[in-house]
């Protein structure tokens, strides 16, 4: 009898030791999910068929929450998962990935909605304060809607709700307020232009600027730029142009040898002179006759060509 009990005890002991022990689940300390729920498989490895069991709602897209060891132990216990914290500060961080909506996209949607509401002319949209960033779930549609738009034409202010719809609900929304800022198209140079280069129409492009940012001597009319040249400094591409930075191209340089011409009745006289001043087409400069040293005034009517007035007289042109 005693021998039989001993054999039974030995059989049970060997049988129990031969049975495979259940593998302990391994905690994932940093969890990133895309969907609206967090599962056991998100939190733990080695949970087998229980991996798809949902245990909590995921945070909002772009947000993160932390769960401590006590909560994790409770979740493991009620779901039959073999896991225990290995320290007092065992925890996991759960983050939900998302797609950030750019400010440019929000402003563009508001601009279109305000234009449909009756805002006229060229304008920019400015949102009050520091804009809260919108983050939507991964896979959300690209569509953005603007609703509950109120626009006051008198003071150019507005309030609205900007939202991203998904599956019949709003994946994200934001209430904004702000104002419209009037803008104008200002001509700028499309390439670097140095002194002596003559600006052509193909050198002009445009930028949008707020009217409140415009300087008093800023050139707004491209016709006042075409045909001109920088006075001294190089004008950079994309840079606005000041009227004081331009001049007409020189047709006569100071000290240049020029032809002085006088037409009176059927008589035409010409002589050689040296320019005392420099100037562009249409400007009046002083010229000294290279033979008589007499100084006359004349109007530049071509490259190194000066038309003198009758007041200069034939005497001034005489050799």
C-alpha positions in Angstrom: 0.0 0.0 0.0 2.7 2.4 0.9 4.7 1.4 -2.2 1.6 2.1 -4.4 1.0 5.6 -2.9 4.7 6.4 -3.5 4.4 5.4 -7.2 1.2 7.5 -7.6 2.9 10.5 -6.1 5.9 10.1 -8.4 3.7 9.8 -11.5 1.8 13.0 -10.6 5.0 14.8 -9.9 6.6 13.8 -13.3 3.3 14.6 -15.1 3.1 18.1 -13.7 6.7 18.9 -14.4 6.3 17.7 -18.0 3.3 20.1 -18.7 4.5 23.2 -20.5 4.3 26.4 -18.4 2.3 29.3 -19.9 4.7 32.0 -21.3 4.4 35.3 -19.5 3.2 38.2 -21.5 5.8 40.9 -22.3 4.7 44.6 -21.7 5.3 47.1 -24.5 6.3 50.2 -22.7 5.7 52.5 -25.7 2.5 51.8 -27.7 1.5 53.6 -30.9 -2.0 52.9 -32.3 -3.8 54.3 -35.3 -7.4 53.3 -34.6 -9.9 54.4 -31.9 -9.3 51.4 -29.6 -6.3 49.9 -27.7 -6.1 46.1 -27.6 -4.3 43.5 -25.5 -2.0 42.9 -28.4 -1.1 46.6 -28.5 -0.1 46.4 -24.8 1.5 42.9 -24.5 3.4 40.4 -26.6 2.6 36.7 -26.2 -1.1 37.0 -25.6 -2.1 34.7 -28.5 -5.7 34.7 -29.6 -6.5 37.5 -27.0 -4.5 40.0 -29.0 -7.6 41.6 -30.6 -9.5 42.1 -27.3 -10.1 45.8 -26.9 -9.4 47.1 -23.4 -9.7 50.9 -23.6 -10.4 53.8 -26.0 -7.3 55.3 -27.7 -6.5 59.0 -27.0 -7.3 61.6 -29.5 -5.1 61.7 -32.7 -1.8 63.2 -31.8 -2.3 62.8 -28.1 -0.6 60.5 -25.5 -1.7 58.9 -22.2 0.1 56.9 -19.6 -1.1 53.8 -17.8 0.5 52.5 -14.6 1.3 49.0 -13.3 -1.9 48.7 -11.2 -4.1 49.3 -14.2 -2.1 47.0 -16.4 -2.2 44.2 -13.7 -6.0 44.6 -13.5 -6.4 44.4 -17.3 -4.1 41.3 -17.4 -6.0 39.6 -14.6 -9.5 40.1 -15.9 -8.4 38.9 -19.4 -6.5 35.8 -18.1 -3.1 37.1 -19.2 0.0 36.0 -17.3 1.7 39.3 -16.4 2.8 41.0 -13.2 4.7 44.3 -12.9 8.4 44.0 -12.3 8.7 47.1 -10.3 6.8 49.9 -8.5 7.1 52.2 -11.5 6.1 49.9 -14.3 4.0 51.8 -16.8 3.2 52.1 -20.5 2.8 55.2 -22.8 0.0 55.0 -25.3 0.1 57.4 -28.3 -2.3 57.6 -31.2 -0.8 58.6 -34.5 -2.5 61.3 -36.6 -2.1 63.7 -39.5 -1.5 67.3 -38.7 -3.5 69.8 -40.7 -1.3 72.7 -41.9 -2.2 76.3 -41.1 -2.0 77.0 -44.8 -4.8 74.6 -45.5 -7.0 76.0 -42.8 -6.4 79.6 -44.0 -7.2 78.5 -47.6 -10.5 76.9 -46.6 -11.5 80.0 -44.6 -10.5 82.3 -47.5 -12.7 80.4 -50.0 -15.6 80.3 -47.5 -15.3 84.1 -46.9 -15.2 84.8 -50.6 -18.4 82.8 -51.1 -19.9 84.8 -48.2 -19.3 88.1 -50.0 -15.8 89.2 -49.1 -14.5 91.1 -52.1 -11.1 92.2 -53.4 -7.8 90.6 -52.6 -7.4 89.7 -48.9 -5.5 87.5 -46.5 -7.1 85.7 -43.5 -5.6 86.3 -40.1 -6.7 84.1 -37.2 -6.8 85.6 -33.7 -4.2 84.4 -31.1 -2.2 81.3 -31.3 -3.8 78.8 -33.6 -4.6 75.4 -32.1 -3.3 72.7 -34.4 -5.8 70.2 -35.8 -4.8 66.5 -35.9 -7.0 64.0 -37.6 -6.9 60.2 -37.6 -4.7 58.4 -40.1 -6.8 57.7 -43.3 -9.1 60.7 -42.8 -10.3 62.2 -46.1 -8.7 65.3 -47.4 -12.0 67.3 -47.4 -12.3 70.2 -45.0 -15.5 72.1 -44.3 -16.2 75.5 -42.8 -19.6 75.9 -41.1 -21.3 78.4 -38.8 -19.5 81.2 -40.6 -20.3 84.8 -39.4 -18.8 87.6 -41.4 -19.1 91.3 -40.5 -18.3 93.4 -43.6 -18.0 96.6 -41.6 -15.1 95.7 -39.4 -13.9 92.8 -41.6 -14.1 90.2 -38.8 -15.4 86.7 -38.7 -16.0 83.6 -36.6 -16.3 80.0 -37.9 -16.0 76.3 -37.2 -13.5 74.4 -39.3 -14.0 70.6 -39.4 -12.7 67.5 -41.1 -15.6 65.0 -41.6 -15.1 61.2 -41.5 -17.8 58.5 -41.7 -20.6 60.9 -41.0 -19.0 62.5 -37.9 -16.3 65.1 -37.4 -12.9 63.6 -37.0 -11.6 67.0 -35.8 -13.0 70.5 -35.5 -11.8 73.9 -34.3 -13.6 77.1 -33.6 -11.7 80.2 -34.9 -12.1 83.9 -35.1 -10.1 86.5 -37.0 -10.1 89.3 -39.5 -9.6 90.0 -43.2 -6.5 92.0 -44.3 -6.7 93.7 -47.6 -3.8 93.0 -50.0 -2.5 94.3 -53.4 -0.3 92.8 -56.1 3.1 94.6 -56.1 5.7 94.2 -59.0 9.0 92.7 -58.0 12.0 91.6 -60.0 12.2 88.0 -61.2 16.0 88.1 -61.4 18.9 90.0 -60.0 19.5 93.3 -61.8 22.7 95.3 -61.6 23.5 98.9 -62.4 23.5 99.3 -66.2 21.1 96.5 -66.8 17.9 97.8 -68.4 14.8 96.2 -66.9 12.3 94.6 -69.3 8.7 93.4 -68.9 10.0 89.8 -68.7 12.0 90.8 -65.6 8.8 91.6 -63.6 6.8 89.2 -61.4 4.3 90.0 -58.6 3.9 89.3 -54.9 0.9 89.9 -52.7 1.4 92.4 -49.9 -0.7 93.8 -47.2 -1.7 97.4 -47.8 -0.6 98.3 -44.3 2.9 97.1 -45.0 3.5 99.3 -48.1 6.0 102.1 -48.0 5.2 105.5 -49.4 7.9 105.4 -52.1 7.3 101.7 -53.1 6.7 101.3 -56.9 3.3 99.8 -57.5 3.1 100.4 -61.3 5.3 98.1 -63.4 5.5 100.7 -66.1 7.6 102.8 -63.7 10.1 100.0 -63.5 10.4 98.8 -67.2 13.1 100.6 -69.0 14.9 101.7 -65.9 18.1 100.6 -64.3 19.4 100.5 -60.7 21.1 103.6 -59.6 24.0 101.9 -57.9 23.2 98.8 -55.9 22.1 95.4 -57.3 18.4 94.8 -56.9 17.6 91.3 -55.9 15.1 88.9 -57.3 11.8 88.9 -55.3 12.7 92.3 -53.7 10.2 95.2 -53.8 11.5 98.2 -55.7 11.7 101.8 -54.3 11.4 104.7 -56.7 14.6 106.2 -55.3 16.6 103.1 -56.3 15.9 103.5 -60.0 17.1 105.8 -62.8 16.8 105.9 -66.5 19.7 104.3 -68.3 22.6 106.7 -69.1 22.7 107.8 -72.7 25.7 110.0 -72.1 28.4 109.4 -69.5 30.3 112.3 -67.9 33.4 113.1 -70.0 32.2 111.2 -73.0 32.7 112.6 -76.5 29.4 113.5 -78.0 28.0 114.9 -81.1 26.3 118.3 -80.8 23.6 119.0 -83.4 21.6 122.1 -84.3 18.9 122.3 -86.8 17.6 125.7 -87.8 15.3 126.1 -90.8 17.0 124.2 -93.6 20.4 124.4 -92.0 22.0 121.6 -89.9 25.2 122.1 -88.0 27.1 119.6 -85.9 30.3 119.6 -83.9 32.2 117.5 -81.4 31.9 118.1 -77.7 32.8 116.6 -74.3 30.0 116.0 -71.8 30.4 117.9 -68.6 27.4 116.2 -67.1 25.9 112.7 -67.5 22.3 112.0 -68.3 19.5 109.8 -69.8 17.4 110.4 -72.8 15.4 113.6 -72.6 17.6 115.2 -69.9 19.5 118.5 -70.4 23.2 118.5 -69.8 26.2 120.8 -70.4 28.6 120.1 -73.2 31.9 121.8 -74.0 33.0 122.3 -77.6 36.3 120.4 -77.9 37.7 123.1 -80.3 36.4 126.4 -79.0 35.9 125.3 -75.3 32.5 127.1 -75.4 30.0 125.4 -73.1 26.4 125.0 -74.2 23.3 123.2 -72.9 21.5 120.5 -74.9 19.0 117.8 -74.6 20.1 114.2 -75.0 18.2 112.6 -77.8 20.3 109.5 -78.4 23.4 107.7 -77.3 26.2 110.3 -77.1 24.1 112.7 -79.1 22.9 116.1 -77.9 20.5 118.5 -79.5 21.4 122.1 -78.7 19.0 125.0 -78.7 19.1 128.0 -80.9 20.2 129.9 -77.8 23.5 128.0 -78.0 23.7 129.4 -81.5 25.9 128.6 -84.4 28.8 130.3 -82.6 28.8 127.6 -80.0 29.1 124.9 -82.6 31.7 126.8 -84.7 35.0 125.1 -85.0 
